């Protein structure tokens, strides 16, 4: 199934793009997806970020469905 | 609230609020009775202070330790050319008092720390966090939870911003999430660049600080639904917005099921900054700008390497050999191991990281970090150079 991934701030700058469509196995949850992204983009291992699934910030592993939006949100403190 | 009275001048000044049905004179009374502490008088502080004072918030506290610099004026529209070198709180007070003489302004020309935070904040009902670093962000968050005051939060990075309301107690006595529900721990030091290191588009804090001021006014008056429990994200580059729902984390160390933080801590230490400085001093040999000048004028061969980015080199340089930090390992053959090599960046932090890396990986023993970087050179050796 396909999900949409959004990358914010420092992550989008490191990757050079801010969103992409991503093909994942049907039973993949948010934790496994993040691990898969870290393998594809090793830069993610050096960054801290919060994860949201369909505009809800999640701490625990969350089930995904076709078309869900997952966002990776690093902290920033500028003022 | 009915004991809060307005003069004829005030009624005329605030009339555009008074004629909004759901706001009316009750909302204006609440604003006049309110005491808001604005922490940080930077890019966010500028619109915050201007709109909160214009709106008639009765008492505004302003905390900042800094003075106005040239590089502030691109976004900190509270200040003018004539303010350069003045304490920010002093210049800010003068400007907003001129805009609205009916309100009280208190200034705290000091660094906001665990030592003075409680004393300063205990006189206020709402905090607006416009600071620019992680230690103060966590300090302000923990303080707001421990003192039970809402924390209206905004933060910015290059083209992106976030706004929310943390630790807000609603009419039913339920308290919303705080910063540690979002990010329980700060990122490792040096991982996330600040505005000074990463840059910021000037209008961005104007937009985010204005949204933040609007949330402060809603928190005070109770008008509408404020952003408690929701994080608003704005990407000015692609014009994308999102509003994410934030839930309370049972593991929150401040007010989760098993709280481990019951008082303010040392936030520099907590964010790893105190420790990092020590490590750098031990491993990396440093020289000051005066020593570099002597070395360059002496007979001995010196290699000067500039590890900043090309766009920084274009702003100002001191004829160093440009090898950006991320390209250093590919150009290691260009770095002398025979004579003294001085490595510099903007302020001395990136160059210290580069030296540490080269020493660890290749065993260099002839590398020296220019402490204070090109900024210190522009301050003390060649004042004709621009600082950025």
HADDOCK unambig.tbl for C-alpha pairs under 7 A between the chains (distance, minus, plus):
assign (segid A and resid 9 and name CA) (segid B and resid 157 and name CA) 6.91 0.50 0.50
assign (segid A and resid 9 and name CA) (segid B and resid 160 and name CA) 6.45 0.50 0.50
assign (segid A and resid 48 and name CA) (segid B and resid 187 and name CA) 6.13 0.50 0.50
assign (segid A and resid 50 and name CA) (segid B and resid 182 and name CA) 6.94 0.50 0.50
assign (segid A and resid 55 and name CA) (segid B and resid 243 and name CA) 6.66 0.50 0.50
assign (segid A and resid 55 and name CA) (segid B and resid 244 and name CA) 4.46 0.50 0.50
assign (segid A and resid 55 and name CA) (segid B and resid 245 and name CA) 6.09 0.50 0.50
assign (segid A and resid 56 and name CA) (segid B and resid 244 and name CA) 5.33 0.50 0.50
assign (segid A and resid 56 and name CA) (segid B and resid 245 and name CA) 4.58 0.50 0.50
assign (segid A and resid 56 and name CA) (segid B and resid 246 and name CA) 6.40 0.50 0.50
assign (segid A and resid 57 and name CA) (segid B and resid 244 and name CA) 6.50 0.50 0.50
assign (segid A and resid 57 and name CA) (segid B and resid 245 and name CA) 5.99 0.50 0.50
assign (segid A and resid 57 and name CA) (segid B and resid 246 and name CA) 5.45 0.50 0.50
assign (segid A and resid 76 and name CA) (segid B and resid 155 and name CA) 6.72 0.50 0.50
assign (segid A and resid 76 and name CA) (segid B and resid 156 and name CA) 6.73 0.50 0.50
assign (segid A and resid 76 and name CA) (segid B and resid 157 and name CA) 6.35 0.50 0.50
assign (segid A and resid 76 and name CA) (segid B and resid 192 and name CA) 6.51 0.50 0.50
assign (segid A and resid 77 and name CA) (segid B and resid 132 and name CA) 5.35 0.50 0.50
assign (segid A and resid 77 and name CA) (segid B and resid 133 and name CA) 5.19 0.50 0.50
assign (segid A and resid 77 and name CA) (segid B and resid 134 and name CA) 5.83 0.50 0.50
assign (segid A and resid 77 and name CA) (segid B and resid 155 and name CA) 5.40 0.50 0.50
assign (segid A and resid 77 and name CA) (segid B and resid 156 and name CA) 6.48 0.50 0.50
assign (segid A and resid 77 and name CA) (segid B and resid 194 and name CA) 6.87 0.50 0.50
assign (segid A and resid 78 and name CA) (segid B and resid 131 and name CA) 6.97 0.50 0.50
assign (segid A and resid 78 and name CA) (segid B and resid 132 and name CA) 4.28 0.50 0.50
assign (segid A and resid 78 and name CA) (segid B and resid 133 and name CA) 6.37 0.50 0.50
assign (segid A and resid 78 and name CA) (segid B and resid 155 and name CA) 5.30 0.50 0.50
assign (segid A and resid 78 and name CA) (segid B and resid 156 and name CA) 4.73 0.50 0.50
assign (segid A and resid 78 and name CA) (segid B and resid 157 and name CA) 5.70 0.50 0.50
assign (segid A and resid 78 and name CA) (segid B and resid 194 and name CA) 5.57 0.50 0.50
assign (segid A and resid 78 and name CA) (segid B and resid 195 and name CA) 5.42 0.50 0.50
assign (segid A and resid 79 and name CA) (segid B and resid 42 and name CA) 6.12 0.50 0.50
assign (segid A and resid 79 and name CA) (segid B and resid 43 and name CA) 5.64 0.50 0.50
assign (segid A and resid 79 and name CA) (segid B and resid 44 and name CA) 5.48 0.50 0.50
assign (segid A and resid 79 and name CA) (segid B and resid 130 and name CA) 5.25 0.50 0.50
assign (segid A and resid 79 and name CA) (segid B and resid 131 and name CA) 5.20 0.50 0.50
assign (segid A and resid 79 and name CA) (segid B and resid 132 and name CA) 4.42 0.50 0.50
assign (segid A and resid 79 and name CA) (segid B and resid 155 and name CA) 5.47 0.50 0.50
assign (segid A and resid 79 and name CA) (segid B and resid 156 and name CA) 5.76 0.50 0.50
